[in-house]
């Protein structure tokens, strides 16, 4: 069962057995495996909600929490899963104080939970984008505080984005993003600047050669065809979409990211 509405999630995860079965179905879809020795013929002890491995070794009894972000945490699974539901469904972000108020844990515990949940959501893969044959969108963005929220003294002495050529010298943090349309995977990385060498290095490390890459008209991308990529650009001064050539998927990601930061 996949609870989607909040009311359904609350009712479903209120049962500890449902929490265990929900995690088991995703962690061990082919059957429970001992995390220490790898044996599959383990027996379940329902009174304690743990499994007993038939091999004699340390930690021969294990729960569904072992080897996960829930390990060594006294917080029950129903609260963990509700916090994960909130992170996944609150598109404008969720703060530790909101989780603290909603699921009745301390703010420090909510902060701890958020860090572990975000770590679990981080994708780790050695494969390059574009391998599935679909185009890859590439774009850079700048993340930081809004100048309208600055103190008047700072606002009078600092200028942001007064000249497009000085983007790399902005006080905001530069972030490079890439979206594979075929897999919907997004990779975003903080970069020191948005110069040609920096952005092309990120593209070479993350996108397979001969893939189609769609970018905006920023001059740092104008040498990609020489690097064996099929490169198309869309000039945002004149248009945002030309057939299938656009960066709207990645622009949507930036929008959600920045709303999430403002929401927390």
C-alpha positions in Angstrom: 0.0 0.0 0.0 1.2 3.5 -0.8 -0.5 6.1 1.4 -0.8 9.4 -0.5 -3.2 11.7 1.3 -2.0 12.9 4.7 -5.1 11.4 6.4 -4.4 8.0 4.9 -0.7 8.2 5.8 -1.5 9.0 9.5 -3.9 6.1 9.8 -1.7 3.7 8.0 1.6 4.5 9.8 -0.1 4.5 13.2 0.2 0.7 13.1 3.9 -0.3 13.9 3.5 -3.5 11.8 2.4 -1.5 8.8 5.6 0.6 9.2 7.8 -2.5 9.3 6.1 -4.1 6.3 6.3 -0.8 4.3 10.0 -0.5 4.8 10.7 -4.3 4.2 8.9 -4.1 0.9 11.2 -1.4 -0.3 14.4 -2.5 1.3 14.2 -6.3 0.7 11.7 -6.8 -2.2 13.1 -10.3 -2.8 13.0 -11.4 0.8 14.7 -10.3 4.1 18.5 -10.6 4.1 20.7 -10.6 7.2 22.7 -7.4 6.9 25.8 -9.0 8.6 26.3 -12.3 6.8 23.8 -12.1 3.9 21.8 -15.2 4.7 18.2 -15.3 3.5 16.8 -18.1 5.7 16.0 -15.8 8.7 13.1 -16.2 11.0 10.8 -13.3 12.2 10.1 -12.7 15.9 6.8 -10.8 15.8 6.7 -10.1 19.5 9.8 -7.9 19.1 9.6 -7.1 15.4 13.1 -8.4 14.8 14.6 -11.2 12.7 16.8 -14.0 13.9 19.7 -15.1 11.7 20.5 -18.9 11.8 24.2 -18.2 11.7 25.9 -17.5 15.1 27.6 -14.2 14.9 27.4 -10.8 16.6 24.2 -9.0 15.8 22.5 -12.2 14.7 19.2 -10.5 15.7 18.4 -7.4 13.7 15.5 -5.0 13.0 14.4 -3.2 9.9 16.3 -0.1 11.2 19.8 -1.7 11.0 21.9 -0.2 8.2 19.4 2.6 7.5 19.0 6.2 8.5 16.7 5.0 11.4 19.5 3.0 13.1 20.3 3.9 16.7 17.4 6.3 16.8 14.8 5.9 19.6 12.3 7.8 17.5 9.5 5.3 16.4 9.1 4.5 12.8 5.7 6.1 12.5 7.2 9.5 13.3 10.1 8.9 10.9 7.7 7.9 8.0 5.5 10.9 8.7 8.5 13.2 8.5 9.6 11.6 5.3 6.0 12.1 3.9 6.2 15.8 4.8 9.6 16.3 3.1 8.4 14.5 0.0 5.0 16.3 -0.3 5.6 19.8 1.0 7.0 21.4 -2.2 7.8 24.7 -0.6 10.0 23.0 2.0 9.5 21.9 5.6 11.4 23.3 8.5 12.5 21.5 11.7 10.1 23.6 13.7 7.2 22.5 11.5 8.1 18.9 12.0 8.6 19.5 15.7 5.0 20.9 16.0 3.4 18.4 13.7 4.7 15.0 14.9 5.5 16.1 18.5 9.2 15.6 18.8 11.7 18.2 20.0 13.1 20.7 17.5 16.6 19.2 17.9 15.2 15.7 17.0 13.4 17.2 14.0 16.6 18.8 12.9 18.4 15.5 13.3 15.7 13.7 11.3 15.8 16.2 8.5 19.5 15.8 8.0 19.3 12.1 7.8 16.3 12.2 5.4 18.0 14.6 3.1 21.2 12.4 3.2 19.0 9.4 2.2 17.5 11.3 -0.7 21.0 12.2 -2.1 21.6 10.2 -5.3 24.9 8.4 -5.7 25.7 7.0 -9.1 28.7 6.5 -11.4 26.7 6.5 -14.6 26.6 9.6 -16.8 23.5 11.5 -17.8 22.3 11.2 -21.4 23.1 7.5 -21.6 19.4 6.7 -22.1 19.3 8.6 -25.4 17.2 11.5 -24.2 18.5 15.1 -24.2 20.0 16.7 -21.2 19.2 20.3 -20.0 22.0 22.3 -18.5 21.8 25.6 -16.7 23.3 27.6 -13.9 21.6 29.5 -11.2 22.5 31.7 -8.2 21.3 31.0 -4.7 21.3 33.5 -1.9 19.4 36.1 0.1 17.1 38.6 -1.6 18.6 42.1 -1.6 15.3 43.6 -0.6 15.8 41.9 2.8 19.3 43.4 3.3 20.0 46.1 5.9 20.0 49.5 4.2 23.7 50.0 4.9 24.6 46.8 3.0 22.1 47.6 0.2 23.8 51.0 -0.4 27.3 49.6 -0.7 26.7 46.3 -2.7 25.4 45.7 -6.2 24.2 42.5 -7.6 23.8 41.6 -11.2 24.2 45.1 -12.5 26.2 43.7 -15.4 25.5 40.2 -16.9 29.2 39.8 -17.6 29.9 40.0 -13.8 27.7 37.0 -12.8 30.7 35.1 -11.6 31.6 37.9 -9.2 28.1 38.0 -7.6 27.8 37.5 -3.9 25.3 34.8 -4.4 26.4 31.1 -4.6 26.7 29.7 -8.2 25.1 26.3 -8.7 25.3 24.2 -11.9 22.4 21.9 -12.7 21.8 19.2 -15.3 18.5 17.3 -16.0 18.3 14.1 -18.0 14.9 14.1 -19.6 14.8 10.4 -20.2 15.4 9.4 -16.5 14.2 12.7 -14.9 17.4 12.7 -12.8 18.7 16.1 -11.7 22.2 16.7 -10.6 23.1 20.1 -9.0 26.5 21.1 -7.7 27.9 24.3 -6.2 30.6 25.8 -8.4 33.1 28.5 -7.7 32.0 30.5 -10.8 30.2 30.3 -14.1 33.2 30.6 -16.4 33.5 28.3 -19.4 36.2 26.1 -17.9 34.1 25.4 -14.7 30.8 24.7 -16.5 32.4 22.5 -19.2 34.3 20.5 -16.7 31.0 19.8 -14.8 29.4 18.7 -18.1 32.3 16.5 -19.1 32.2 14.8 -15.7 28.4 14.2 -15.7 27.1 13.9 -19.2 28.0 11.2 -21.7 29.8 12.2 -24.9 27.6 12.7 -28.1 24.5 13.4 -26.0 22.2 16.1 -26.9 22.5 19.1 -24.6 20.1 22.0 -24.4 21.2 25.3 -22.7 20.4 29.0 -22.7 22.6 31.5 -24.6 25.2 32.0 -21.9 28.6 32.2 -23.7 30.2 29.6 -21.4 28.4 26.9 -23.4 29.4 27.9 -26.9 32.2 25.4 -27.2 30.2 22.2 -26.5 30.0 21.0 -30.1 33.8 20.9 -30.3 33.6 18.5 -27.3 31.5 16.0 -29.2 28.1 17.0 -27.9 25.0 17.7 -29.9 24.4 21.3 -28.6 21.3 23.4 -29.1 20.6 26.7 -27.4 17.5 28.8 -26.8 17.9 32.6 -26.6 15.8 33.7 -23.6 15.7 37.3 -24.9 13.7 36.1 -27.9 12.1 32.8 -27.0 11.8 30.2 -24.3 10.9 27.1 -26.4 11.8 26.1 -29.9 10.3 22.7 -30.6 11.8 20.4 -28.0 14.7 22.7 -27.3 14.2 24.4 -24.0 15.5 24.4 -20.4 12.1 24.6 -18.7 12.5 21.4 -16.8 15.6 22.7 -15.1 14.0 26.1 -14.6 11.2 24.3 -12.8 13.7 22.5 -10.6 15.3 25.9 -9.7 11.9 27.3 -8.8 11.1 24.4 -6.5 14.6 24.6 -4.9 14.4 28.3 -4.1 10.8 28.0 -2.8 12.0 25.2 -0.6 14.8 27.4 0.8 12.5 30.3 1.4 10.0 27.9 3.1 12.6 26.7 5.6 
